[in-house]
Amino acid sequence: MKINVSTCYAIQMTLYLARNIRTVSSTELSEQLMISQRYIIQIAAKLRDNSIIKAHAGTGGGFSLAKESSTISVYDVIRIMEGGVCIPECVQHTPRCEMPCRSSNLLDTLTVMKEYLDTYLKTITFDMLADMGIKGQLSEIIWLVESHISTMKQIS
């Protein structure tokens, strides 16, 4: 899975707002995240249109989360920005394709992988990420991944 830079910025913006529980100006977001203010506003429009953030006009305006960070998952932001995690169309829809990747076993495998990834990304909420160290220490991220894998094994 390849995530485009706009999606990475959207995740960073959402995380910054989750850590700073207040209205944050586009100037502050731009400076703190090192993203152009114009790009911040474009990404914010998508997040606002999908009820992840709110825009506040006027003096002291800016952006804030539209709901509790515990109800916003990484999956939500990826879905908004990317349309979700996708299986290549040639594998999904071309029954007579003669490419080696077309076997039904591959489609079944990719489908399971996509469902697992979707489920996993839905469990990572921005309150969890906000509770990690400011830089998201590698050990904390590894712990998060391992705890989710353990939970998924128990569910299976």
Secondary structure as UniProt FT lines:
FT   HELIX           5..19
FT   HELIX           26..33
FT   HELIX           37..49
FT   TURN            50..51
FT   STRAND          53..56
FT   TURN            59..60
FT   STRAND          62..65
FT   HELIX           69..71
FT   HELIX           74..82
FT   HELIX           89..93
FT   TURN            95..96
FT   HELIX           100..102
FT   HELIX           104..123
FT   HELIX           126..131
FT   TURN            134..135
FT   HELIX           138..155
//
